[in-house]
Amino acid sequence: MKQAAEPVRQGALALKAAAGSLVASAGAWVSTAAYAVNDLPGGPAVNQLNFHPPVTKIAEEQHWLHWFMMIICAVIFVIVFGVMFYSIVKHRKSVGHKAQELPEPIWVELGWTIVPLLIVIGMALPATKVLVAQKDTTNSDVTIKATGMQWKWGYDYIKGEGEGIALVSTLDATHRELSNNPTGAKPDDYLLKVDHPMVVPVGKKIRIITTANDVIHAWMVPAFGVKQDAIPGFVRDTWFRAEKTGDFYGQCAELCGKEHAYMPIHVKVVTAEEYTAWVEGKKKEMAAAVDDPSKVWTLADLVKRGESVYAANCVACHQANGKGAGSIKPIDGAAVVLDADKSKLISVLLNGQNNGAMPAWKQLNDTELAAVMTFAKNNWSNKTEQLIQPAEVQAARK
């Protein structure tokens, strides 16, 4: 009786396990569906298998070259392995074939030397053409220097319309906060939204000069067919000419530290008229924002200014309460913040510390740095009544 019941029991256990697996799979599917995202025009697509849709001639040629090479490799693969497996099956020992030595005529030697050489030449010629075109940065209409920093991009318009404009492009703070909630809904541009995108005119040749302040970064926008390393102490360049307007996205493509995933690239391609309007508006904005480092500020005004600087640049890591998170050290109650020797805190902001865990903030001007340090010294439990004037930061830079 026990023996007869055993198969039934095992069957019931198997059915229960299968049901549990089905429920778990359904739950995972529902969870995924609940937070599903859509394709992002100019950026990644859901379940994307191919390259981004190209918006430059170079990217189109890269796509063609990719499929050209893939087809050649696939044909070679099928021929070589087809012949190999046919020979293995057709001439196997089990059907009576015996190993024998074959003569090696000269035409065979020439054939398997010349044919691969012709194939390599046929692949190298179009590849070289595309590679040379990628490096031809002459006769550009606008030249922009892209400087990689932990973990943001600085853009300086150094030639052409817009010359003199400088901006820092940082991941939107709300997206940084979203990353702390792994189960929450994510927007289509998750971790790709920035506060200040690079803006360029459509149909113009844009030269990008890359460098870095700290470690190696890489400026990459797949839709443009562009990827160029940004190396400290070196200057390298690339170019693109976008053929349609829109928003196009990329990311730093070189592992640059713990915040590598939070270093997006957003390029906004606009019409010539819209670009001219943007340039005029940006120059007016920059002129209005120029801070005189010799100005002497009151404590209240400097704290108020520092609050906005902190919200734009520091809150993502150090949190609104100044307590930090994980490996990020707190500002509230920090010894270097409370110290009466202002030079210690100024040095941290200008040079960074802990091997880049706290990055340098030299890209902020003297007033912004003085304001955010004064804010830190007089916020939360840090009631030091100390203030740092912009002139002190300016002197420390020298």
Phi, psi and omega in degrees: 000317177297319181295324180290328182280338185299313178300324179296316180297315179298321178296320179295320178295319179296319179296320180295318179296318179296320179295319179297318178297319180296317179297317180296318179295318179296320179297318178296320180294316179298317179299316180294317181296325182296328183247026182295146176247166181254170174301143178254109179305128182084358181224204184290153177247157178292132180054037183291131179246332183257180175294166173297149173303128186284145175236009174228157179297321179299316179297321177298317179293324176296320178296313179299316180298320179301309182290326176301312179294320180298318181294316179300313181296321180295318179297314178299316180301313182295316181295310185296310182286331175297312178297318182297310182289327175298316180295320180297316183284315186289325187245033179286155183296328185294342178257010172105001180282145179241146179295143178211155178272132181254146175293153179246085181294157184298328183293332176290315179300314179295321183298310183279003170260314185286317183299310176300325178297318178295323178296315179298318178297317179297332177274326185287325184298306178294327179295318179295321179301314180293318182297317179295319180297324180298329185265000181276091183263013181288160175056041178281150179273323179225135177244128182233130175268123177256116182252119178279134179222152176283106357226087183198173178239136173255133181241122177241118178277108190252353178202144180091186179300127184103001181307132180103344179286137177222137178210158177245128184254116185236147175305135178303132186299328180294327179288326177296323178290324180300328182292343178277356180239085188295341183261356183280162178293145182239140177287167182297329180261033183305126181063019176237353181277132180238165179280325182225096179286157170288134180244130181222156178276147179288146175077004180253146179280118183253118177266129179249119175260125184249141172204182181213157180266337191226292181235179180285129172241180175211128182267114186224127172230102186303322182296336178269350185070034186239131171209115183224127178294146175243108190246131178302133178083357179234154176238124178233163182218159176208184182203165173204159173224100182288136184256001173210156182279162179144184178254130183231141192235153174203187179213162171300127186254019177231129183298111191241016179128185189294337180259021183306321183288350184250037183231066185281168176235129178230118178246123179257116179262122185234171177290166181300320181293317179294325179293316179300318179295320179296318180299314180298316180294321181292320180293323176295319179296319180292321180296322180288335184267358181297129181251134177275113183294345180274353180293137178262121185259155171276161181299316183297315181293322181290321177295318180297317178294320181295330180299317180289324177295318179297316181296327183278334190234333192247335190295331183300325181262313187272354178071157182295334180270002178072012185271349183070188180196135179062237181279353179282120184288147178287151173265324179296116180083005181292139184297320183292333178282322182281342184299137179289341177281099185295333185298332181294313180290321178300318180297321179297315182292325182278328188243349184075179177199173179056046176056039176092354176301322169253105185288162174286151182237039181297339182291341175281148181281174187299321181292318180297317179294315179299320182292315183290327177289321177294321177300314180296324181287345186230022180237165182058233179269000182275079181260068187274340186063016178269148173224151179244123180275150179305327180297330179290322178291317179302318180295325182288337179291335188281000000 
